[in-house]
Amino acid sequence: MLTIKKLIAAIVIILAAVTAFNWDNIVNLNKVITLFDKDKIVHNFVNMNESFPNITIKSNSEPYYFESAPQALPESFEFKGKTVSVKEFLERTTTTALVVLKDETITHESYYLDTNAEDKRISWSVAKSFLSAMVGVAVEQGKIKSLNDLVTDYAPSLKGSGYDGVTIKNILQMSSGVKFNEDYKDFFSDINRMGRLLALGGSFDEFAASLVAEREQGIYLHYVSIDTHVLGMVLRGATGESIVDYFTEHLWNKIHPEADTYFLTDELGEPMVLGGLNMRALDYLKFGKLYRDNGRWNGEQVIPESWVKASVTPDAPHLMPGKRDNADIDLGYGYQWWLPVDADQEFMALGIYDQFIYVDKKSNIVIVKNSANIDFTDNNFESGHESAEFFRAVIKSLSK
């Protein structure tokens, strides 16, 4: 009996030691698993720095503040032959911020669900459009010689991976041919494996190098978030600078943000360029204004005008908006920017759980919508299409 008691005691001690040794990992993993829980998601989306490693990017420029002239939102809009209440839509999609810019004046600014103007909101894949802007600067500077260069010319650690032989342009256009499961509701998907890497430690570079090809590049639009991390690797290799330094000098300071921003990072401190930016809603608005104005900020050409135009102009059949057999989704795609179906000088940066920077050049309007919509994947991402119709209704109301 004494021997059994000693054995049980020894097992308890071992389990306690293992638990203590891995306690941080257990806590971090729990943060990832519960990140999108209905009762936590709104708080989490404006407090990501509480849960994950991150790096602050300070602004050294004088903040720019928009003028304000509030106008009412439309009461309803049409979607799929039905009239939708704007109030109901904003509540149903768990909207946390909505800001509208007409010309140089904010016509609407609202914050919901106990969030406020100072909150720094997770971008998710809206961050991809920011990285695209930096790539455009590097091309203009000649640091990236051609979009037809191979990614391994600048990121040699990817030789032998699914990215070996892939061009920068095909990475920009989500046409790499790399095998990747982006299903957020599949616990074992690649995107969720990457999320656990963020929590438990590891290198995004190494994760990218572990992926394999599944089809020919340049013929099929298959959304692969890690493609954007590979763009970041290319940018680092081409410029010889960190993402943070390049971002600060060539983009962040240029748009005169109201506050600092921060990136979530991997264990090595490398920014999560594919979706880890966190900033105020009004600073997202400034980035949308930059692209609305052809890359110029109050007279200074920040992003090359030709890059802005190319970024929102699909140039191959598999990238055109509309239902097609050579794409996973019916939205059009440029250089990390989306085009809605039936676009008329409209384009958008888009992130999961319904994050939007929506630009309508024809009406000179930019709309930012931050959300925590846990149902964003329902009916083949129908909320994205419904949101586009809501934005169009807002634009129409301001164009009268």
Secondary structure by P-SEA (a helix, b strand, c coil): caaaaaaaaaaaaaaaaaaaaaaaaaaaaaaaaaccccccaaaaaacccccccbbbbbbcccbbbbbbbbbbcccccccccbbbbaaaaaaaacccbbbbbccccccbbbbcccccccccccccaaaaaaaaaaaaaaaaaccccccccccccccccccccccccccaaaaaaccccbbbbccccccccaaaaaaaaaaacccaaaaaaacccccccccccccccaaaaaaaaaaaaaccccaaaaaaccccccccccbbbbbbbcccccccccccccccaaaaaaaaaaaaacccccccccccaaaaaaaaccccccccccccccccccbbbcccccccccccccccccccccccccccccccbbbbbbbbcccccccccaaaaaaaaaaaaaaaaaac
